Amino acid sequence: MSKGELENKISRLITQWEKDYLGRGSLTVKTDILRNMIIVSLKGVLTPAEKTVAATFEGMMSVKQIRATLVESGTDQLKEIMTDQFGIEVISFHTDISTQTGERLMIFIMQENVEATIA
């Protein structure tokens, strides 16, 4: 499988996880494999209600905290998706969401250089 095909597969798997675990998926997902990192950019993750709530500082912080808690509660499943695809352990997982753009970034740090293992 080429790097592009693998990145596309990861995007589809993350979208399916979102639908199954969070109840809805983002509008677009783009995955990039770079050395030992899997970087997933998800756009259109906020609901209209969350966008409205995030108009104030308190609301923004509330949306960020709730979304972080939801995603963090599914971290084991996300790590399993990556480990299953590459056969390489996930060392750490980082995520954040922008309440201004509605974009979420997920970064998986793998134990080995994933990019070097792709044919």
Disulfide bonds with the S-S distance in Angstrom:
none
